[in-house]
Amino acid sequence: MVTSHNTVAAAMARRGIAGISPRRFRPATTHADPKAIYPPDLVARKFDPGRLHALWTSDITYLALAGAMAYLCVVRDEHSRRVLGWSVAERMETTLVLEALGQAVAVRGSHAQGVIWHTDRGSQFSDHRVVAFCARHGITRSMGRTGTCYDHASAESFWSIFKHEFFYRHAFGDLAELRRGIQSYIQFYNHQRSCSKIGYLAPVVFEHLVAEEARVK
């Protein structure tokens, strides 16, 4: 059946249905430090190394609140797609990255030793405190090129999922409310949401399966 946009809009309005579309305004979240020394790109857009504890990716995105702006940093294992750490704040500072990365290390423990951590060249990721943190925990830093989204395609894919499945469907009055919502969504994402790239399993379920197969062998 062929119909017009106005007919569809009227039918949606009668049922209280609203469309979801990306926000137009997008503040920059990557500000490179001209004095920083950047590590090489060790990933070359091959985001799944085929095993756990091999590659983490991390990125920062903006989230518009009522009259304010918040920034979310996430760290994920690229084999299982599991969110290992996250942090949200009203300012895009280095502590945002350190908190998310610290959570990831706490979750993985000794498995963090030797992992490659891939990010963009944002100044928060090249800060000397982050460099020192990685050195202490045996984390190898990797960075893609500035302004090249394909070098961070996996992180961008997660932001699309997060925003369209969760963020765009809710309104948040303040940071505390947003933080509670993010925590709830990530719990769902890690433990319940199926992912086609890991056999339509949830990330934590997939990791348990991998661990069980390793024990059998």
C-alpha positions in Angstrom: 0.0 0.0 0.0 1.3 3.5 -0.9 0.7 6.3 1.5 2.0 9.8 2.3 4.3 11.0 5.0 1.5 13.1 6.5 -0.8 10.0 6.8 1.9 8.0 8.6 2.7 11.0 10.9 -1.0 11.3 11.8 -1.3 7.6 12.5 1.8 7.7 14.7 0.5 10.8 16.6 -2.8 9.1 17.3 -0.9 6.2 18.9 1.6 8.3 20.8 4.5 7.0 18.7 7.5 9.3 18.1 10.3 8.7 15.6 13.9 8.5 16.7 16.6 10.3 14.8 20.2 11.3 15.5 20.9 14.7 17.1 22.2 17.2 14.6 24.6 19.1 16.9 27.7 17.1 17.6 30.5 18.7 19.6 34.0 17.5 18.9 35.3 14.9 21.3 38.8 14.4 19.8 41.3 17.2 20.5 44.8 16.0 19.8 47.7 17.3 21.9 50.3 18.7 19.5 53.1 18.0 22.0 52.1 14.3 22.6 54.1 11.4 21.2 51.6 8.9 19.7 52.0 5.1 19.7 51.6 3.3 16.4 48.4 1.8 15.2 48.7 -1.9 16.1 45.2 -2.8 15.0 45.0 -1.7 11.4 41.2 -2.0 11.5 41.3 -5.7 12.4 39.2 -5.4 15.5 38.7 -9.0 16.5 42.0 -10.8 17.3 40.1 -14.1 17.8 40.7 -14.4 21.5 39.8 -12.7 24.8 42.3 -10.3 26.6 44.0 -9.4 23.4 42.5 -6.1 22.3 40.4 -3.4 24.1 39.0 -0.4 22.4 38.0 2.9 24.0 36.3 6.1 22.9 34.4 9.1 24.3 31.1 10.4 23.1 28.9 13.3 24.1 25.4 13.0 25.6 23.1 16.0 25.6 21.2 16.5 28.9 18.5 19.1 29.7 20.5 22.3 29.5 23.9 20.5 29.9 26.4 18.2 28.2 27.8 14.9 29.5 30.6 12.7 28.2 30.8 9.0 28.3 34.0 6.9 28.0 33.7 3.1 27.5 36.3 0.3 27.4 35.4 -2.9 25.5 37.0 -6.3 24.8 36.8 -6.6 21.0 36.5 -10.4 21.0 33.5 -10.7 23.3 32.2 -7.1 22.8 31.9 -6.9 26.6 31.9 -3.4 28.2 34.7 -3.8 30.8 34.6 -0.2 32.1 32.8 3.0 31.7 32.7 6.5 33.2 30.4 9.5 32.6 31.0 13.1 33.7 30.0 16.7 32.8 33.6 17.5 31.6 35.7 15.6 29.2 38.8 15.3 31.3 41.5 12.7 31.8 39.9 11.3 34.9 37.0 10.1 32.7 39.4 7.8 30.9 41.3 6.7 34.0 38.1 5.7 35.7 36.9 3.6 32.8 40.3 2.0 32.2 40.6 1.3 36.0 37.3 -0.6 36.0 38.5 -2.6 33.0 41.7 -3.6 34.8 39.7 -4.5 37.9 37.4 -6.8 35.8 40.2 -8.5 34.0 42.8 -8.7 36.7 46.1 -10.3 35.6 44.6 -10.7 32.1 45.1 -7.0 31.5 48.8 -7.6 31.3 49.9 -7.5 27.6 46.5 -6.4 26.2 46.5 -3.8 23.4 44.4 -0.8 24.1 43.3 1.0 20.9 42.0 4.6 21.0 41.9 7.8 18.9 44.5 10.6 19.5 42.4 12.6 21.9 44.4 14.5 24.5 42.7 12.5 27.3 44.1 9.3 25.9 47.6 10.7 25.5 47.8 12.3 28.9 50.9 11.4 30.9 48.8 10.0 33.7 47.1 7.6 31.3 50.5 6.6 29.8 51.8 5.9 33.3 48.7 3.9 34.2 49.2 1.7 31.1 52.9 1.2 31.9 52.1 0.1 35.5 49.6 -2.5 34.3 51.4 -3.8 31.2 48.9 -2.4 28.8 50.2 -1.7 25.3 48.8 1.5 23.8 47.7 1.8 20.1 46.2 4.8 18.4 44.5 5.4 15.0 44.8 8.5 12.9 43.1 11.7 13.8 39.9 12.3 11.9 39.7 8.8 10.4 36.6 7.1 11.7 37.4 3.8 10.0 40.3 3.4 12.4 37.7 3.3 15.2 34.8 1.7 13.5 34.1 -0.8 16.2 33.8 2.0 18.9 31.6 4.0 16.6 29.4 0.9 16.1 28.9 0.6 19.8 27.9 4.2 20.1 25.2 3.8 17.5 23.8 0.8 19.3 23.9 2.5 22.7 22.3 5.7 21.5 19.5 4.2 19.3 18.6 1.4 21.7 18.8 3.4 24.9 19.8 7.1 25.0 17.6 8.5 22.3 14.6 6.7 23.9 14.9 8.5 27.2 15.1 12.0 28.6 17.5 12.6 31.5 17.2 15.5 33.9 20.6 15.4 35.4 23.9 13.5 35.5 22.9 11.2 38.4 19.8 10.0 36.5 21.9 9.5 33.4 24.5 7.5 35.3 21.8 5.2 36.7 20.4 4.7 33.2 23.8 3.9 31.7 24.5 1.4 34.4 21.2 -0.4 33.8 21.8 -0.5 30.0 25.3 -1.8 30.2 24.2 -4.5 32.6 21.6 -5.5 30.0 24.1 -5.2 27.1 26.7 -7.4 28.8 24.4 -10.1 30.2 21.3 -10.2 28.0 21.6 -8.5 24.7 22.5 -10.9 21.9 25.3 -10.0 19.4 25.4 -11.5 15.9 29.2 -11.4 15.8 29.5 -13.8 18.7 26.8 -16.3 17.7 23.9 -14.3 18.9 25.0 -14.6 22.5 25.3 -11.9 25.2 29.0 -10.9 25.8 29.2 -12.4 29.3 27.5 -15.6 28.2 30.0 -15.8 25.3 32.9 -15.4 27.7 31.6 -18.1 30.0 31.3 -20.4 27.0 34.9 -19.7 25.9 36.1 -20.3 29.5 34.2 -23.6 29.6 35.6 -24.8 26.3 39.1 -23.9 27.5 38.7 -26.0 30.6 37.5 -29.0 28.6 40.5 -28.9 26.4 
